[in-house]
Amino acid sequence: MAVIDEVKIVLRDALELGERADSFDSSTALFESLVELDSMAVVHVVTALEDHFGFIIEDHEIDGDIFETVGTLTTFVQSKVGG
């Protein structure tokens, strides 16, 4: 499964987006565009990404740029998993 598809699954489950997440692509805006993704939800998504992919996200790695789009989040995840 492609990393972007796994990221979409994590977003769907963590933010309870249902089928709406199926239509997401790399250009889909997240932070400040997706009402479900507020500052508290970011913590939940980060934890869900760590659990799903098996890596640790340090506090200093988290910024708004990572959550700009599905693509930027996927790029970040790929950098953490090494591919």
C-alpha positions as CSV (number, residue, x, y, z in Angstrom):
1,M,0.0,0.0,0.0
2,A,1.3,3.5,-0.9
3,V,2.3,5.7,2.1
4,I,-0.3,8.4,1.0
5,D,-3.0,5.8,1.2
6,E,-1.9,4.8,4.7
7,V,-1.7,8.5,5.8
8,K,-5.3,8.9,4.5
9,I,-6.4,5.9,6.6
10,V,-4.8,7.4,9.7
11,L,-6.4,10.8,9.0
12,R,-9.8,9.1,8.4
13,D,-9.7,7.1,11.6
14,A,-8.1,9.7,13.9
15,L,-10.4,12.6,12.8
16,E,-13.4,10.4,12.2
17,L,-13.8,11.6,8.6
18,G,-15.5,8.5,7.2
19,E,-15.6,8.2,3.4
20,R,-14.8,11.8,2.9
21,A,-11.1,10.9,3.3
22,D,-11.3,8.6,0.3
23,S,-11.4,11.6,-2.0
24,F,-8.2,13.2,-0.5
25,D,-5.2,13.6,-2.7
26,S,-1.8,15.1,-2.2
27,S,-3.1,18.6,-2.7
28,T,-5.9,18.4,-0.2
29,A,-5.5,21.2,2.3
30,L,-5.5,20.1,6.0
31,F,-4.7,22.6,8.8
32,E,-6.9,25.6,8.7
33,S,-9.0,24.0,6.0
34,L,-10.2,20.8,7.6
35,V,-12.4,21.8,10.5
36,E,-11.8,18.6,12.3
37,L,-8.0,19.3,12.4
38,D,-7.6,21.7,15.3
39,S,-4.6,22.0,17.6
40,M,-5.9,19.2,19.9
41,A,-6.6,16.9,16.9
42,V,-3.0,17.4,15.7
43,V,-1.8,15.7,18.9
44,H,-4.2,12.8,18.2
45,V,-3.1,12.5,14.5
46,V,0.6,12.6,15.6
47,T,0.0,9.8,18.1
48,A,-2.0,7.8,15.4
49,L,0.9,8.2,12.9
50,E,3.4,7.1,15.5
51,D,1.3,4.0,16.3
52,H,0.6,3.1,12.7
53,F,4.1,3.6,11.3
54,G,6.1,2.7,14.3
55,F,8.2,5.8,14.7
56,I,8.5,8.7,17.1
57,I,7.8,12.3,16.2
58,E,9.7,14.7,18.4
59,D,8.0,17.9,19.5
60,H,10.5,20.1,17.5
61,E,9.5,18.3,14.3
62,I,5.8,19.4,14.5
63,D,4.9,22.6,12.7
64,G,2.1,23.9,10.5
65,D,4.0,23.2,7.3
66,I,3.8,19.4,7.9
67,F,0.0,19.7,8.1
68,E,-0.5,22.0,5.2
69,T,-1.7,19.3,2.8
70,V,-2.0,15.5,2.6
71,G,1.1,15.6,0.4
72,T,3.2,17.5,2.9
73,L,2.1,15.2,5.7
74,T,2.9,12.2,3.4
75,T,6.4,13.6,2.6
76,F,7.1,14.0,6.3
77,V,5.9,10.4,7.0
78,Q,8.1,9.1,4.2
79,S,11.1,10.9,5.7
80,K,10.5,9.2,9.0
81,V,10.0,5.7,7.6
82,G,13.0,6.1,5.2
83,G,11.4,6.0,1.9
